[in-house]
Amino acid sequence: MTAYVIFDVEIHDMARYQAFIHQVKPALEAAGGRYLARGGAHRVYEGDWSPRRIVLLEFPSRQAWEDFYHGPVYRGLKAIRDECSTARLVCVEGLDP
């Protein structure tokens, strides 16, 4: 079942974050993930949520996402991301076809 990962990222050091993006994209694709949205314009229609930068990812399954997230490659990249940003993220499974 397809899994979607939603990040709400607040960037503190854009230059360092750009370096992270250039490294994470090929690692993400190698793990079967792909970007569906990355930092585009957004608008809140309900609630008190104030997202900074929205990133939406698609993975073939929740297990594929978890293997990537907890794996050694992303663990090193996450350390870089954590130095230059703060994030909230959630993974949600899609509907069964």
Secondary structure, 3 states (H helix, E strand, C coil): CCEEEEEEEEECCHHHHHHHHHHHHHHHHHCCCEEEEECCCCCCCCCCCCCCEEEEEEECCHHHHHHHHHCHHHHHHHHHHHHHEEEEEEEEECCCC
